[in-house]
């Protein structure tokens, strides 16, 4: 496998660039939440449910809600503006054409994030007679502690998998599947990018081999961090880290907003 990879890289020096593009598409495909969604049935009619929903979303996103025209069969659909850390798609409509009750559907990039929005909406629509019971159970709920964007992005520069652990720790935005799937994919991609880049540099750079370095033979070395290829090696690793900065921003940003609004969750 290694021999095939090296030969292919030698014959087509531009394939490394194509390989990076393909590698960046892998986490997007594997971690996109294609099938899961959360739904809530409420006793309010769909207009009242829509009013409460948009009021909640505006409070959550600080009035950065966008109403969408394509509603997928629902009466209303809302998303947040592109520069916010929120990735929701919220649909509001009638449960049935002849039913006074409303239904709300929540979609997001992470399964944990969907469940968090569902929990927040349920708190908004809960009945007054349920409040005393829920207040008694609040002792079992955990208040969120804000996380540092600076620390999260710093950890990401060192290791994307480690930043996922930091972002997901005691955060409703991530569930177990979100954490383990992202950790596994980014760890595998980090090792794969390093391996491909190292193989390319090792077999396209003239200089002493590793064995010749061991016997202290004189001459230029092929060690990646000791010659001009060091920039290329670390630059290739930086690409994946830059790609992951958006996910870190979204995860920590939405977590901190939940914390600022004093929402509580079970873990």
C-alpha contacts under 8 A as a table, 3 or more apart, distances in Angstrom:
res1	aa1	res2	aa2	distance
1	X	4	X	5.14
1	X	5	X	6.18
2	X	5	X	5.09
2	X	6	X	6.17
2	X	199	X	7.95
3	X	6	X	5.24
3	X	7	X	6.12
4	X	7	X	5.21
4	X	8	X	6.09
5	X	8	X	5.16
5	X	9	X	6.20
6	X	9	X	5.14
6	X	10	X	6.25
6	X	199	X	6.40
6	X	200	X	6.38
6	X	203	X	6.85
7	X	10	X	5.18
7	X	11	X	6.31
8	X	11	X	5.26
8	X	12	X	6.14
9	X	12	X	5.25
9	X	13	X	5.50
9	X	14	X	7.96
9	X	15	X	6.58
9	X	16	X	6.97
9	X	200	X	6.45
10	X	13	X	5.92
10	X	200	X	7.76
10	X	203	X	7.89
10	X	204	X	7.15
12	X	15	X	5.58
13	X	16	X	6.44
14	X	17	X	5.59
14	X	18	X	6.82
15	X	18	X	4.92
15	X	19	X	5.95
16	X	19	X	4.87
16	X	20	X	6.32
17	X	20	X	5.26
17	X	21	X	6.56
18	X	21	X	5.15
18	X	22	X	6.28
19	X	22	X	5.07
19	X	23	X	6.06
20	X	23	X	4.97
20	X	24	X	6.17
20	X	193	X	7.76
21	X	24	X	5.24
21	X	25	X	6.56
22	X	25	X	5.22
22	X	26	X	6.67
23	X	26	X	5.27
23	X	27	X	7.66
23	X	189	X	7.12
24	X	27	X	6.40
24	X	28	X	7.22
24	X	240	X	7.15
24	X	243	X	7.60
25	X	28	X	5.21
25	X	29	X	6.21
26	X	29	X	5.25
26	X	30	X	6.05
27	X	30	X	5.16
27	X	31	X	5.67
27	X	32	X	7.93
27	X	182	X	7.57
27	X	185	X	6.36
27	X	186	X	7.32
28	X	31	X	5.63
28	X	32	X	5.80
29	X	32	X	5.54
30	X	185	X	7.97
31	X	178	X	7.65
31	X	181	X	6.90
31	X	182	X	6.76
32	X	109	X	6.03
32	X	110	X	7.54
33	X	36	X	6.22
33	X	108	X	7.11
33	X	109	X	5.35
33	X	110	X	6.09
33	X	111	X	6.86
36	X	107	X	7.43
36	X	111	X	6.91
37	X	105	X	6.92
37	X	106	X	5.80
37	X	107	X	5.05
37	X	108	X	7.60
37	X	111	X	7.66
37	X	114	X	6.71
38	X	105	X	5.72
38	X	106	X	5.13
38	X	107	X	6.71
38	X	114	X	6.23
38	X	115	X	6.71
38	X	118	X	6.56
39	X	103	X	6.90
39	X	104	X	5.50
39	X	105	X	4.34
39	X	106	X	6.20
39	X	118	X	7.44
40	X	103	X	5.61
40	X	104	X	5.08
40	X	105	X	6.47
40	X	118	X	7.18
40	X	122	X	7.61
41	X	95	X	7.37
41	X	101	X	7.24
41	X	102	X	5.99
41	X	103	X	4.54
41	X	104	X	6.48
42	X	45	X	7.87
42	X	49	X	7.56
42	X	101	X	6.00
42	X	102	X	5.45
42	X	103	X	6.20
42	X	104	X	7.96
42	X	125	X	7.11
43	X	100	X	7.59
43	X	101	X	4.94
43	X	102	X	6.58
44	X	47	X	7.95
44	X	48	X	5.89
44	X	49	X	5.72
44	X	100	X	7.24
44	X	101	X	5.52
44	X	102	X	6.08
45	X	48	X	5.52
45	X	49	X	6.11
45	X	94	X	7.40
45	X	100	X	5.05
45	X	101	X	4.84
45	X	102	X	5.24
46	X	49	X	4.90
46	X	50	X	5.89
46	X	92	X	6.84
46	X	93	X	5.47
46	X	94	X	5.54
46	X	100	X	7.39
46	X	101	X	6.57
46	X	102	X	4.57
46	X	103	X	7.37
47	X	50	X	4.99
47	X	51	X	6.24
48	X	51	X	5.09
48	X	52	X	6.33
49	X	52	X	5.24
49	X	53	X	5.99
49	X	92	X	7.32
49	X	102	X	6.57
50	X	53	X	5.02
50	X	54	X	6.12
50	X	76	X	7.44
50	X	92	X	6.10
50	X	93	X	7.89
51	X	54	X	5.52
51	X	55	X	6.14
52	X	55	X	5.08
52	X	56	X	6.12
52	X	124	X	7.62
53	X	56	X	5.12
53	X	57	X	6.16
53	X	121	X	7.44
54	X	57	X	4.99
54	X	58	X	5.98
54	X	65	X	7.78
54	X	78	X	7.91
55	X	58	X	5.26
55	X	59	X	6.30
56	X	59	X	5.16
56	X	60	X	6.11
56	X	121	X	7.81
56	X	124	X	7.66
57	X	60	X	4.91
57	X	61	X	5.98
57	X	62	X	7.97
57	X	63	X	7.56
57	X	65	X	6.71
58	X	61	X	5.26
58	X	62	X	5.30
58	X	63	X	4.21
58	X	64	X	6.33
58	X	65	X	6.01
59	X	62	X	5.13
59	X	63	X	6.44
60	X	63	X	7.80
60	X	257	X	7.06
60	X	258	X	7.72
60	X	261	X	7.76
61	X	64	X	5.38
61	X	65	X	6.89
61	X	80	X	7.27
61	X	84	X	7.51
61	X	86	X	7.66
64	X	80	X	5.73
64	X	81	X	5.72
64	X	84	X	7.77
65	X	78	X	6.58
65	X	79	X	5.88
65	X	80	X	4.56
65	X	81	X	6.27
66	X	78	X	5.60
66	X	79	X	5.19
66	X	80	X	5.48
66	X	81	X	6.28
67	X	76	X	7.56
67	X	77	X	5.99
67	X	78	X	4.67
67	X	79	X	6.56
68	X	71	X	6.90
68	X	76	X	7.56
68	X	77	X	5.46
68	X	78	X	5.76
68	X	79	X	7.15
69	X	76	X	8.00
69	X	77	X	7.32
70	X	77	X	7.30
71	X	74	X	5.16
71	X	75	X	6.38
71	X	76	X	5.84
71	X	77	X	5.26
71	X	91	X	6.96
74	X	77	X	7.24
74	X	91	X	6.22
74	X	92	X	5.91
74	X	93	X	4.70
74	X	94	X	7.28
75	X	91	X	7.51
75	X	92	X	5.90
75	X	93	X	4.70
75	X	94	X	7.43
76	X	91	X	5.66
76	X	92	X	5.07
76	X	93	X	6.44
77	X	89	X	6.96
77	X	90	X	5.55
77	X	91	X	4.41
77	X	92	X	6.34
78	X	89	X	5.86
78	X	90	X	5.17
78	X	91	X	6.55
79	X	87	X	7.32
79	X	88	X	5.80
79	X	89	X	5.04
79	X	90	X	6.58
80	X	84	X	6.73
80	X	86	X	6.35
80	X	87	X	6.85
80	X	88	X	6.94
81	X	84	X	5.83
84	X	250	X	7.57
85	X	249	X	6.40
85	X	250	X	3.96
85	X	251	X	7.04
85	X	253	X	5.36
85	X	254	X	5.61
86	X	250	X	6.32
86	X	253	X	7.86
86	X	254	X	6.00
87	X	108	X	5.48
87	X	109	X	6.21
87	X	250	X	7.87
88	X	106	X	6.83
88	X	107	X	5.60
88	X	108	X	4.49
88	X	109	X	7.36
88	X	114	X	7.64
89	X	106	X	5.81
89	X	107	X	4.95
89	X	108	X	6.21
90	X	104	X	7.00
90	X	105	X	5.73
90	X	106	X	4.69
90	X	107	X	6.43
91	X	104	X	5.53
91	X	105	X	4.99
91	X	106	X	6.50
92	X	102	X	7.20
92	X	103	X	6.01
92	X	104	X	4.65
92	X	105	X	6.63
93	X	102	X	5.70
93	X	103	X	5.59
93	X	104	X	6.62
94	X	97	X	6.21
94	X	99	X	6.95
94	X	100	X	7.21
94	X	101	X	6.33
94	X	102	X	4.56
94	X	103	X	5.87
95	X	99	X	6.23
95	X	100	X	7.62
95	X	101	X	5.73
95	X	102	X	4.90
95	X	103	X	5.06
96	X	99	X	4.91
96	X	100	X	7.83
96	X	101	X	7.70
99	X	102	X	7.92
106	X	114	X	6.14
106	X	117	X	7.20
106	X	118	X	7.03
107	X	114	X	5.92
108	X	111	X	6.90
108	X	113	X	6.31
108	X	114	X	5.48
109	X	113	X	7.32
109	X	114	X	7.94
110	X	113	X	5.14
110	X	114	X	6.50
110	X	173	X	6.99
110	X	174	X	6.51
110	X	175	X	7.95
110	X	178	X	6.29
111	X	114	X	5.13
111	X	115	X	6.44
111	X	173	X	7.76
111	X	174	X	6.85
111	X	175	X	6.47
111	X	177	X	7.82
111	X	178	X	6.71
112	X	115	X	5.17
112	X	116	X	6.19
112	X	172	X	5.81
112	X	173	X	4.75
112	X	174	X	4.28
112	X	175	X	4.39
112	X	178	X	7.02
113	X	116	X	4.97
113	X	117	X	6.31
113	X	172	X	6.42
113	X	173	X	4.09
113	X	174	X	6.16
113	X	175	X	7.93
114	X	117	X	5.26
114	X	118	X	6.22
114	X	173	X	7.76
115	X	118	X	4.97
115	X	119	X	6.15
115	X	172	X	7.72
116	X	119	X	5.14
116	X	120	X	6.29
116	X	172	X	5.72
116	X	173	X	6.43
116	X	265	X	7.77
117	X	120	X	5.06
117	X	121	X	6.12
118	X	121	X	5.12
118	X	122	X	6.08
119	X	122	X	5.09
119	X	123	X	6.32
119	X	265	X	7.81
120	X	123	X	5.14
120	X	124	X	6.40
120	X	263	X	7.41
121	X	124	X	4.96
121	X	125	X	6.25
122	X	125	X	5.14
122	X	126	X	5.80
123	X	126	X	5.31
126	X	130	X	6.67
126	X	131	X	7.39
127	X	130	X	5.37
127	X	131	X	6.89
128	X	131	X	5.38
129	X	132	X	6.73
129	X	133	X	7.97
130	X	133	X	5.47
130	X	134	X	6.23
131	X	134	X	5.05
131	X	135	X	5.93
132	X	135	X	5.09
132	X	136	X	6.36
133	X	136	X	5.25
133	X	137	X	6.57
134	X	137	X	5.00
134	X	138	X	6.19
135	X	138	X	5.05
135	X	139	X	7.82
136	X	139	X	6.77
137	X	140	X	5.70
137	X	141	X	7.29
138	X	141	X	5.02
138	X	264	X	7.95
139	X	142	X	7.65
140	X	266	X	7.26
141	X	264	X	5.73
141	X	265	X	5.33
141	X	266	X	5.11
141	X	267	X	7.98
142	X	264	X	5.44
142	X	265	X	5.61
142	X	266	X	6.20
142	X	267	X	7.62
143	X	259	X	7.20
143	X	262	X	6.89
143	X	263	X	6.76
143	X	264	X	4.80
143	X	265	X	6.91
144	X	170	X	7.53
144	X	171	X	7.34
144	X	255	X	7.85
144	X	256	X	7.94
144	X	258	X	7.48
144	X	259	X	5.03
144	X	262	X	7.46
144	X	263	X	7.41
144	X	264	X	6.63
144	X	265	X	7.92
145	X	256	X	7.57
145	X	259	X	6.28
146	X	255	X	7.15
146	X	256	X	4.99
146	X	259	X	6.17
146	X	260	X	7.88
147	X	152	X	7.81
147	X	167	X	7.67
147	X	252	X	6.33
147	X	255	X	7.71
147	X	256	X	6.50
148	X	151	X	5.22
148	X	152	X	6.07
148	X	252	X	7.51
149	X	152	X	5.02
149	X	153	X	6.03
149	X	248	X	7.95
149	X	249	X	6.90
149	X	252	X	6.60
149	X	253	X	7.74
150	X	153	X	5.37
150	X	154	X	6.03
151	X	154	X	4.99
151	X	155	X	6.12
152	X	155	X	5.27
152	X	156	X	6.20
152	X	163	X	5.80
152	X	166	X	6.79
152	X	167	X	6.88
152	X	248	X	6.79
152	X	252	X	7.82
153	X	156	X	4.84
153	X	157	X	6.37
153	X	163	X	7.35
153	X	245	X	6.59
153	X	248	X	6.87
153	X	249	X	7.95
154	X	157	X	5.28
154	X	158	X	6.74
155	X	158	X	5.18
155	X	159	X	5.98
155	X	160	X	7.10
155	X	162	X	6.54
155	X	163	X	5.26
156	X	159	X	4.98
156	X	160	X	4.44
156	X	161	X	7.56
156	X	162	X	6.88
156	X	163	X	4.91
156	X	241	X	6.29
156	X	244	X	7.56
156	X	245	X	7.22
156	X	248	X	7.88
157	X	160	X	6.79
157	X	238	X	7.41
157	X	241	X	5.82
159	X	162	X	5.34
159	X	163	X	6.52
159	X	241	X	7.78
160	X	163	X	5.10
160	X	164	X	6.46
160	X	183	X	7.89
160	X	186	X	6.41
160	X	187	X	7.41
160	X	241	X	6.29
160	X	244	X	7.00
161	X	164	X	5.17
161	X	165	X	6.67
161	X	182	X	7.43
161	X	183	X	4.80
161	X	184	X	7.53
161	X	186	X	5.80
161	X	187	X	5.70
162	X	165	X	5.17
162	X	166	X	6.44
162	X	183	X	7.75
163	X	166	X	4.97
163	X	167	X	6.05
163	X	248	X	7.37
164	X	167	X	5.10
164	X	168	X	5.96
164	X	179	X	6.70
164	X	182	X	7.16
164	X	183	X	6.28
164	X	248	X	7.47
165	X	168	X	5.34
165	X	169	X	5.96
165	X	179	X	7.05
165	X	183	X	7.55
166	X	169	X	5.52
167	X	171	X	7.15
167	X	248	X	6.89
167	X	251	X	6.33
167	X	252	X	5.97
168	X	171	X	5.14
168	X	172	X	7.75
168	X	173	X	7.09
168	X	174	X	5.43
168	X	175	X	7.78
168	X	179	X	6.42
168	X	251	X	7.73
170	X	267	X	6.96
171	X	174	X	6.05
171	X	255	X	6.36
172	X	175	X	6.81
172	X	255	X	7.14
172	X	265	X	6.85
172	X	267	X	7.54
173	X	251	X	6.43
173	X	254	X	7.34
173	X	255	X	6.37
174	X	177	X	7.78
174	X	178	X	5.41
174	X	179	X	6.15
174	X	251	X	7.95
175	X	178	X	5.29
175	X	179	X	6.33
176	X	179	X	5.25
176	X	180	X	6.19
177	X	180	X	5.37
177	X	181	X	5.80
178	X	181	X	5.45
178	X	182	X	6.05
179	X	182	X	5.49
179	X	183	X	5.97
180	X	183	X	5.05
180	X	184	X	5.96
181	X	184	X	5.29
181	X	185	X	6.12
182	X	185	X	5.21
182	X	186	X	6.02
183	X	186	X	5.49
183	X	187	X	6.00
184	X	187	X	5.23
184	X	188	X	6.10
185	X	188	X	5.23
185	X	189	X	6.09
186	X	189	X	4.99
186	X	190	X	5.91
187	X	190	X	5.17
187	X	191	X	6.34
188	X	191	X	5.30
188	X	192	X	6.04
189	X	192	X	4.88
189	X	193	X	5.91
190	X	193	X	5.35
190	X	194	X	6.22
190	X	237	X	7.06
190	X	240	X	7.37
191	X	194	X	5.16
191	X	195	X	6.04
192	X	195	X	5.03
192	X	196	X	6.09
193	X	196	X	5.28
193	X	197	X	6.05
193	X	236	X	7.12
193	X	237	X	6.75
194	X	197	X	5.28
194	X	198	X	5.96
194	X	233	X	7.47
194	X	236	X	7.67
194	X	237	X	6.72
195	X	198	X	5.14
195	X	199	X	6.09
196	X	199	X	5.19
196	X	200	X	6.16
197	X	200	X	5.11
197	X	201	X	6.16
197	X	233	X	6.24
197	X	236	X	7.25
198	X	201	X	5.21
198	X	202	X	5.91
198	X	224	X	7.45
198	X	233	X	7.16
199	X	202	X	5.14
199	X	203	X	6.19
200	X	203	X	5.49
200	X	204	X	6.09
201	X	204	X	5.33
201	X	205	X	5.76
201	X	222	X	7.94
201	X	224	X	7.28
201	X	229	X	7.10
202	X	205	X	5.84
202	X	222	X	6.47
202	X	223	X	7.94
202	X	224	X	7.84
203	X	206	X	7.92
205	X	222	X	6.37
206	X	220	X	7.78
206	X	221	X	7.87
206	X	222	X	6.66
207	X	219	X	6.87
207	X	220	X	4.90
207	X	221	X	4.77
207	X	222	X	5.05
208	X	211	X	7.96
208	X	212	X	5.71
208	X	213	X	6.40
208	X	217	X	7.69
208	X	219	X	6.53
208	X	220	X	6.09
208	X	221	X	4.82
208	X	222	X	5.84
209	X	212	X	5.13
209	X	213	X	6.29
209	X	221	X	7.21
209	X	222	X	6.57
210	X	213	X	5.06
210	X	214	X	6.41
210	X	222	X	7.82
210	X	223	X	7.78
211	X	214	X	5.09
211	X	215	X	6.74
212	X	215	X	5.32
212	X	216	X	6.34
212	X	217	X	5.49
213	X	216	X	4.95
213	X	217	X	5.93
213	X	221	X	7.41
214	X	217	X	7.70
221	X	226	X	7.34
221	X	227	X	7.20
222	X	226	X	7.60
222	X	227	X	7.07
223	X	226	X	5.39
223	X	227	X	6.68
224	X	227	X	6.10
224	X	228	X	7.77
224	X	229	X	5.65
224	X	230	X	5.05
224	X	233	X	6.98
225	X	228	X	7.91
225	X	229	X	7.12
225	X	230	X	4.55
225	X	233	X	8.00
226	X	229	X	7.92
226	X	230	X	6.66
227	X	230	X	5.98
228	X	231	X	6.50
228	X	232	X	7.92
229	X	232	X	5.18
229	X	233	X	6.28
230	X	233	X	5.11
230	X	234	X	6.18
231	X	234	X	5.37
231	X	235	X	5.73
232	X	235	X	4.98
232	X	236	X	6.14
233	X	236	X	5.38
233	X	237	X	6.68
234	X	237	X	5.10
234	X	238	X	6.17
235	X	238	X	4.90
235	X	239	X	6.50
236	X	239	X	5.43
236	X	240	X	7.47
237	X	240	X	5.88
237	X	241	X	6.85
238	X	241	X	5.00
238	X	242	X	6.08
239	X	242	X	5.23
239	X	243	X	6.22
240	X	243	X	5.02
240	X	244	X	6.30
241	X	244	X	5.10
241	X	245	X	6.40
242	X	245	X	5.27
242	X	246	X	7.89
243	X	246	X	6.70
244	X	247	X	5.36
244	X	248	X	6.42
245	X	248	X	5.09
245	X	249	X	6.15
246	X	249	X	5.03
246	X	250	X	6.15
247	X	250	X	5.14
247	X	251	X	6.05
248	X	251	X	5.24
248	X	252	X	6.08
249	X	252	X	5.49
249	X	253	X	5.63
250	X	253	X	5.13
250	X	254	X	6.00
251	X	254	X	5.66
251	X	255	X	6.20
252	X	255	X	5.04
252	X	256	X	6.04
253	X	256	X	5.24
253	X	257	X	6.29
254	X	257	X	5.09
254	X	258	X	6.33
255	X	258	X	5.26
255	X	259	X	6.33
256	X	259	X	4.91
256	X	260	X	6.11
257	X	260	X	5.01
257	X	261	X	6.34
258	X	261	X	5.31
258	X	262	X	6.39
258	X	263	X	5.61
259	X	262	X	5.02
259	X	263	X	6.05
259	X	264	X	7.95
260	X	263	X	7.86
